[in-house]
Amino acid sequence: MTETTQMPTPPPGDGAKPRSPEFRLAADAMRGLRQDLFHDAFAYRPMSRMRVDGPVTRRLPGRLREYAAWTPHAMLTGVALLTLAIATVDTGGAALVLGPVAVIPILLSMVRPIGAFWASMAATPLTVVFGGSMGDWPWPPAAFVCHLTVLTVVAIRTRPRTAAYMWAVTGAYGFLAEVVFGPGHYYGTNTGPMMIVSALVLLVVAVWHTRREARQEVTAQQTVTAHERSRRTLLEERTNIARELHDVVAHHMSVVAIQAEAAPYRVENPPPELERAFATIRENAVAALTELRRVLGVVRAEDYEAPDAPQPTLADLEGLLANVRDAGLSVEKAITGAARELPPGVELSAYRIVQEALSNSLRHAPGAPARVEVAYVLGGLGLRIVNGPPPAPALVKPSPGAGHGITGMRERVSMLNGEMTADRTADGGYEVTVFLPVSMTTEDGS
C-alpha cells in the first residue's frame, strides 16, 4: 500500500511575486513618460494670449493693448527668425532646406507643444547629416537654439514633470550620439553644455511654476476668506434685522393678543358678537406671532434650510376665508376645473397672493363684498380676487401700510414665471388676476 503525500495548494494570487519598490518606481516613470510625451502628442493646443491687466500693459491705449496680448507669439517668431539666420550662416548653401527644419519646431510649439519637442528631436540629426557642420556635435548652432527654445516653451506650457522627461530624453539622445559616432568623427561634443544650460532654464521654469501655483493658492484662500467674511457680515446683518423685527413687531402683536383676550372680561355682559370679534383678533395675533417667529428663525439661520413647520396650501384656503369673514369681510369662493396637487412653491405662492389680496380688501374697502376664484387649467393655476367698491368711501381712512402688498405679489408671480394684473374695476372696486404656470408631468416623471 503506497502512501501519498498531498502538497498544500497555495491560495490564489499568492503565486505572483511581489514587485519591488524599484520596479514600481520604474513602472510609474515609464507610465508617466508615455502619458506626457507619447499620448496624444500632436494634439492641437494653441498658446493663449498674454494678459493685459498688468501694471504696464493696463496703461497702454486700447489698440496697443490688443497688440500687446500677442507679445509671446511675437517673441517666438523673432527667435525663429534668429534661428533661421544662424542656420543660414552655419550651413551655407543648405540653408534653404535646413533653415525651415530648424524653424518649424519653434513655430509648432505655439500650437502643438509636445509635437514640437519631437519635431525638434527629429530635426537635430537632419541638421547634422545634411548640414555638413563638423564643429558642433550632436547639436549644431541652429539646432542648439531651436531645441533649447522648444524645451523652454514646452516647459512653460506644460508641467515640471513633463519638462523632466524632455530633459531626460534629450540627455539620452546626446549620450547615444556620442556612443555611436564617438568623438573621433567630430571636433567636439556639446551635450554637456546643452544639458547644463537646459537644466538651468528648466529649473527657472519649475520655480516659476511653483511660484504661480502658490500665488493662485493664496488668491483662492483669500477669495474663500473674503467670501466667509462677507457671509459672516451678512449673517450679522440678518441677525440684527431679525432682532429689530422681533423687538418691535412681536412686542406689539403680543400686546394686541393679550388685550384682545382680556377685553371681554372688562365689559359687563358683553354681546356674543363682541366676544367672537376679540377671539378672532387674538387668534390672528397669535398666528401672526407664530409666523413671524418662524420667519425670523429662517433669517437668523446661517444656512437657508426650509422650516420644519408645514407651509399653507390651497387646501387651507377655507380657513383663510373663514378668518377674514370673522373680521367682517363678506367673501365668496368659486373653484373651476379638477382640483389637483400642485408643486409646493405654487401652492404657497397662491395662498399668499389670496391672503394679501383679501387683506388689501379689508384695509381699502371695508364692508365691500369680495370674491375669490381658483381655476385649475391645463397649463397651470389661475387666480382672481375681486372686491366691490367701499359702501361709504368718505369714511374709509387711508391705510397705514407701506404699500408693499402688490409689489410682494408681483415678486412671487415673477419668481414662478407667471403673469399678474392688478387694477381698479369699472364700478370702483379692485381686481387682482394671476396665472401661475405648472409644467405637466407624466406618470413616469418625464
matplotlib code that plots the C-alpha trace (Angstrom):
import matplotlib.pyplot as plt

x = [0.0, 1.5, 1.2, 0.9, 1.7, -0.5, 1.2, -0.7, -2.1, -1.2, -4.1, -5.0, -2.9, 0.0, 2.0, 2.7, 6.0, 5.7, 7.1, 10.0, 9.8, 12.4, 10.3, 7.2, 9.1, 10.4, 6.9, 5.4, 8.2, 7.5, 3.8, 4.3, 6.6, 4.1, 1.3, 3.2, 5.3, 3.5, -0.2, -1.9, 1.5, 0.3, -2.9, -3.9, -3.3, -2.9, -1.0, -3.2, -2.6, -0.9, -3.0, -3.0, -4.1, -0.5, 1.0, 2.5, 0.0, -3.0, -1.7, -1.4, -4.1, -6.8, -5.3, -1.8, -3.2, -4.8, -1.4, 0.4, -1.6, 0.3, 3.7, 4.6, 3.8, 5.9, 8.9, 8.8, 8.6, 11.6, 13.5, 12.5, 13.9, 17.2, 17.4, 16.9, 19.8, 22.1, 21.2, 22.0, 25.4, 26.3, 25.0, 25.7, 24.0, 21.9, 20.1, 17.1, 16.5, 17.8, 16.6, 12.9, 13.8, 15.2, 12.4, 9.3, 9.7, 9.8, 6.7, 5.0, 5.4, 2.7, 0.0, 1.3, 3.8, 4.7, 4.7, 7.2, 9.5, 9.6, 9.9, 13.0, 14.4, 13.9, 15.3, 18.6, 20.2, 18.9, 20.7, 23.9, 23.8, 22.9, 24.4, 28.0, 28.9, 32.0, 32.5, 29.5, 28.0, 25.3, 23.7, 24.8, 24.2, 20.8, 19.6, 21.0, 19.0, 15.9, 15.9, 16.6, 13.8, 11.4, 12.3, 11.7, 8.3, 7.0, 8.1, 6.3, 3.1, 3.1, 4.1, 7.5, 7.2, 6.9, 10.0, 11.9, 11.0, 12.0, 15.4, 16.0, 15.1, 17.5, 20.3, 19.7, 19.9, 23.2, 24.6, 23.7, 25.0, 28.4, 28.5, 27.5, 29.7, 32.4, 34.4, 36.6, 34.1, 33.7, 35.9, 33.9, 30.6, 28.2, 26.0, 27.4, 26.6, 23.2, 22.3, 23.7, 22.0, 18.7, 18.8, 19.2, 16.4, 14.1, 14.9, 13.9, 10.7, 10.0, 10.5, 8.2, 5.5, 5.8, 5.5, 2.5, 0.7, 1.5, 0.2, -3.0, -3.5, -3.1, -5.5, -8.0, -7.6, -8.1, -11.2, -12.6, -11.7, -13.4, -16.4, -16.6, -16.2, -18.9, -21.1, -20.5, -21.3, -24.5, -25.4, -24.8, -26.9, -29.7, -29.5, -29.7, -32.7, -34.4, -33.7, -35.2, -38.3, -38.8, -38.4, -40.8, -43.4, -43.5, -43.9, -46.9, -48.5, -48.2, -49.8, -52.7, -53.2, -53.2, -55.5, -57.9, -58.0, -58.6, -61.1, -64.3, -63.7, -63.6, -67.1, -70.1, -72.2, -70.5, -72.6, -71.5, -70.6, -68.0, -66.6, -66.2, -64.6, -62.0, -61.4, -60.7, -58.3, -56.4, -56.3, -54.9, -52.4, -51.2, -51.0, -49.0, -46.6, -46.1, -45.5, -43.2, -41.1, -40.8, -39.6, -37.2, -35.8, -35.0, -33.5, -31.3, -30.2, -26.7, -27.9, -31.2, -32.8, -36.6, -38.5, -40.0, -43.4, -45.8, -46.5, -50.0, -51.5, -54.7, -56.2, -56.1, -58.0, -61.3, -59.7, -58.3, -61.7, -63.4, -60.8, -61.5, -65.2, -64.9, -63.0, -66.1, -65.4, -68.1, -66.2, -67.3, -65.2, -65.5, -63.4, -63.4, -61.6, -60.4, -58.5, -55.1, -52.0, -49.5, -45.8, -45.2, -43.9, -47.1, -49.4, -47.7, -47.5, -51.1, -52.2, -50.1, -51.4, -55.0, -54.2, -52.6, -55.4, -58.0, -56.0, -56.0, -59.7, -60.1, -57.9, -59.0, -62.6, -64.1, -67.6, -67.4, -68.1, -65.2, -64.9, -62.0, -61.9, -59.5, -59.2, -57.3, -56.4, -54.2, -51.1, -51.2, -53.3, -55.5, -56.5, -58.9, -59.6, -62.0, -63.8, -66.5, -66.3, -66.5, -70.1, -69.0, -65.9, -65.9, -65.5, -62.6, -59.4, -56.0, -54.3, -51.2, -49.4, -46.3, -47.8, -45.7, -48.6, -48.9, -45.1, -44.8, -47.5, -45.7, -42.4, -44.0, -45.5, -42.3, -40.4, -42.6, -42.6, -46.2, -48.4, -50.3, -52.6, -53.9, -56.2, -59.4, -62.7, -65.3, -67.6, -64.8, -63.6, -60.3, -59.3, -56.2, -55.7, -52.8, -51.7, -49.0, -47.7, -47.2, -45.3, -47.2, -45.5, -46.5, -46.6, -43.0, -41.9, -40.9]
y = [0.0, 3.2, 6.3, 9.6, 12.9, 15.8, 19.1, 22.1, 24.2, 27.9, 30.2, 32.1, 35.2, 34.1, 32.7, 36.2, 37.5, 40.8, 43.7, 45.6, 49.3, 50.0, 48.1, 50.1, 53.3, 52.5, 51.4, 54.6, 56.6, 54.8, 55.2, 59.0, 59.2, 57.5, 59.8, 63.0, 62.6, 60.0, 60.0, 62.5, 64.1, 66.2, 67.4, 71.0, 73.2, 76.8, 79.2, 81.7, 85.4, 87.3, 89.0, 92.8, 93.8, 94.1, 97.4, 98.3, 96.9, 98.4, 101.9, 101.3, 102.7, 100.4, 99.4, 98.9, 96.8, 94.5, 94.1, 93.6, 90.5, 88.8, 89.6, 85.9, 84.9, 87.8, 86.8, 83.2, 84.5, 86.6, 83.7, 81.6, 84.3, 84.4, 80.6, 80.9, 83.5, 81.2, 78.2, 80.3, 81.3, 77.8, 75.7, 77.9, 76.6, 74.1, 76.9, 76.7, 73.2, 73.1, 76.6, 75.7, 72.4, 74.4, 77.0, 74.8, 73.2, 76.7, 77.8, 74.5, 75.0, 77.7, 75.2, 71.6, 71.8, 68.1, 67.6, 70.5, 68.7, 65.6, 67.7, 69.3, 65.9, 64.7, 67.9, 67.8, 64.7, 66.0, 69.3, 67.4, 64.9, 67.3, 70.5, 69.3, 71.0, 69.4, 71.7, 71.0, 67.6, 66.5, 69.9, 72.4, 76.1, 76.3, 73.0, 74.1, 77.3, 75.6, 72.7, 75.0, 77.3, 74.4, 73.0, 76.3, 77.0, 73.5, 73.5, 76.8, 75.4, 72.1, 70.9, 70.3, 66.5, 66.8, 69.1, 66.5, 63.8, 66.0, 66.8, 63.1, 62.2, 65.0, 63.6, 60.1, 61.3, 63.1, 60.0, 57.7, 60.1, 60.2, 56.4, 55.5, 58.0, 58.7, 61.8, 61.0, 61.8, 65.5, 68.1, 68.1, 67.4, 69.9, 67.5, 68.8, 72.5, 71.5, 69.6, 72.2, 75.2, 73.4, 72.2, 75.8, 77.0, 74.2, 74.9, 78.5, 77.5, 75.0, 77.7, 80.0, 77.2, 76.7, 80.5, 80.8, 77.8, 79.2, 82.6, 81.0, 79.1, 82.2, 84.0, 81.2, 81.2, 85.0, 84.6, 82.0, 84.2, 87.2, 85.1, 83.8, 87.3, 88.6, 85.7, 86.4, 90.1, 89.2, 86.8, 89.5, 92.0, 89.4, 88.7, 92.5, 92.8, 89.8, 91.2, 94.6, 92.9, 90.8, 93.7, 95.9, 93.7, 90.8, 93.1, 94.9, 91.7, 90.2, 93.3, 93.0, 89.3, 89.9, 92.9, 91.1, 88.1, 90.4, 92.8, 90.7, 90.5, 94.3, 94.7, 93.5, 91.1, 91.6, 90.6, 87.3, 89.2, 91.3, 88.1, 86.5, 89.6, 89.7, 86.0, 86.5, 89.3, 87.2, 84.2, 86.4, 88.0, 84.6, 83.2, 86.3, 85.8, 82.2, 83.0, 85.9, 83.7, 81.1, 83.6, 85.2, 81.7, 81.3, 84.8, 84.1, 80.7, 80.6, 78.2, 78.7, 75.4, 75.1, 75.3, 72.1, 73.6, 72.8, 75.7, 76.7, 75.5, 76.0, 73.2, 75.7, 78.4, 77.7, 78.5, 81.8, 82.8, 82.0, 84.1, 87.2, 86.6, 86.8, 90.1, 91.5, 90.8, 89.1, 86.8, 84.0, 81.3, 79.6, 76.7, 75.6, 72.7, 69.5, 70.3, 68.6, 68.8, 71.4, 72.0, 73.4, 76.7, 77.3, 76.2, 78.6, 81.5, 81.1, 81.1, 84.1, 86.0, 85.4, 86.3, 89.6, 90.5, 89.9, 91.9, 94.8, 94.5, 94.7, 97.8, 99.7, 98.6, 97.7, 96.4, 95.7, 92.1, 90.1, 87.0, 84.5, 82.4, 79.5, 77.9, 74.6, 74.7, 72.5, 74.7, 76.0, 77.7, 80.8, 83.2, 86.1, 88.1, 91.0, 93.2, 95.8, 99.5, 100.5, 101.3, 104.5, 105.9, 109.1, 107.1, 105.0, 106.1, 105.9, 102.6, 102.8, 100.1, 100.9, 99.8, 96.7, 94.3, 94.5, 94.5, 91.3, 89.6, 90.6, 89.3, 85.9, 85.7, 86.7, 84.1, 81.4, 83.0, 83.8, 86.8, 89.2, 92.2, 94.5, 97.4, 99.1, 97.8, 99.8, 100.0, 101.4, 98.1, 96.4, 93.2, 91.0, 88.4, 85.9, 83.0, 80.6, 78.1, 74.5, 72.1, 68.9, 65.6, 62.1, 59.0, 58.1, 61.6, 62.8]
z = [0.0, -1.1, 1.0, -0.9, 0.5, -0.7, -1.0, 0.2, -2.7, -2.4, -2.3, -5.5, -6.0, -3.8, -6.7, -8.1, -6.9, -5.1, -7.0, -5.6, -4.9, -7.5, -10.1, -9.2, -9.4, -12.8, -14.0, -12.8, -14.5, -17.8, -17.4, -16.9, -19.8, -22.1, -20.8, -21.1, -24.3, -26.3, -25.6, -28.0, -28.6, -31.6, -30.0, -31.0, -28.0, -29.2, -26.9, -25.2, -25.4, -22.7, -20.0, -20.4, -16.9, -15.6, -14.2, -17.6, -20.2, -18.4, -19.1, -22.9, -25.3, -26.4, -29.8, -28.4, -25.5, -28.0, -29.8, -26.5, -25.9, -28.8, -27.2, -26.6, -30.2, -31.5, -29.3, -30.5, -34.1, -33.5, -32.1, -35.1, -37.4, -35.4, -35.7, -39.4, -39.7, -37.6, -39.9, -43.0, -41.7, -40.4, -43.3, -46.3, -49.4, -47.5, -45.6, -48.0, -46.8, -43.2, -42.3, -42.2, -40.5, -37.6, -37.6, -37.8, -34.3, -32.8, -34.6, -33.9, -30.2, -30.3, -31.3, -30.6, -27.8, -27.3, -31.1, -31.4, -29.0, -31.1, -34.3, -32.7, -31.8, -35.4, -36.9, -34.9, -36.7, -40.1, -39.5, -38.6, -41.5, -44.3, -42.9, -43.0, -39.8, -38.2, -35.3, -33.0, -32.3, -31.8, -31.8, -34.5, -33.5, -35.2, -33.7, -30.3, -30.3, -31.7, -29.2, -26.2, -27.2, -27.7, -24.3, -22.6, -24.3, -23.8, -20.1, -19.6, -21.3, -19.5, -16.0, -14.4, -14.7, -18.5, -18.6, -16.6, -19.1, -22.0, -20.4, -19.8, -23.5, -24.6, -22.5, -23.7, -27.3, -26.6, -24.9, -27.8, -30.4, -28.6, -28.1, -31.7, -33.5, -31.0, -30.5, -33.5, -36.1, -34.9, -33.3, -30.1, -28.4, -26.9, -25.0, -21.7, -22.4, -23.7, -20.6, -18.2, -19.9, -20.4, -16.8, -15.6, -17.9, -16.8, -13.2, -13.6, -15.3, -12.5, -9.9, -11.9, -12.0, -8.2, -7.5, -9.8, -8.2, -4.7, -5.8, -7.2, -4.0, -1.9, -4.1, -3.8, 0.0, 0.1, -2.0, 0.3, 3.3, 1.8, 1.0, 4.5, 5.9, 3.6, 4.6, 8.3, 7.8, 6.0, 8.8, 11.4, 9.5, 9.2, 12.9, 13.6, 11.4, 13.0, 16.4, 15.5, 13.9, 17.0, 19.4, 17.5, 15.8, 18.1, 21.1, 19.7, 18.4, 21.9, 23.4, 20.9, 21.7, 25.5, 25.3, 22.9, 25.4, 28.4, 26.7, 27.1, 30.9, 31.2, 29.9, 31.9, 29.9, 26.5, 23.5, 21.7, 18.6, 20.6, 22.2, 18.8, 17.4, 20.2, 19.9, 16.2, 16.9, 19.4, 17.0, 14.2, 16.6, 17.8, 14.2, 13.2, 16.1, 15.2, 11.5, 12.5, 14.8, 12.1, 9.5, 12.0, 12.7, 9.0, 8.8, 11.8, 10.5, 8.9, 6.2, 4.4, 5.4, 4.9, 8.1, 9.6, 10.0, 7.1, 4.7, 3.9, 0.7, -1.2, 0.9, 3.8, 1.8, 3.5, 6.9, 5.5, 4.2, 7.5, 9.2, 7.0, 7.3, 11.1, 10.5, 8.7, 5.1, 3.0, 0.6, -1.7, -3.2, -6.6, -7.9, -11.5, -13.0, -11.5, -8.2, -8.1, -6.0, -7.3, -6.6, -3.1, -4.4, -6.5, -3.6, -1.1, -3.5, -4.5, -0.8, 0.0, -3.0, -2.0, 1.6, 0.6, -1.8, 0.9, 3.4, 0.9, 0.6, 4.4, 4.5, 1.5, 1.0, 4.4, 4.1, 0.4, -0.8, -2.3, -4.4, -4.8, -7.9, -8.3, -11.8, -12.3, -16.0, -18.2, -18.1, -14.5, -12.0, -12.4, -9.5, -9.5, -6.4, -6.8, -4.4, -4.9, -4.1, -0.4, 0.8, 2.3, 0.5, 2.6, 5.8, 4.6, 6.2, 4.4, 5.1, 7.4, 5.3, 3.4, 0.0, -0.5, -0.9, -4.7, -5.0, -3.0, -5.1, -8.3, -6.9, -6.1, -9.6, -11.3, -9.3, -10.9, -14.4, -14.1, -15.1, -13.0, -13.4, -10.7, -11.4, -10.5, -11.9, -13.7, -10.6, -8.4, -6.9, -7.3, -9.1, -9.0, -11.7, -11.6, -13.7, -12.4, -15.0, -13.9, -16.1, -16.9, -15.9, -17.0, -14.8, -15.5, -14.4, -17.9]

ax = plt.figure().add_subplot(projection="3d")
ax.plot(x, y, z, "-o")
ax.set_aspect("equal")
plt.show()
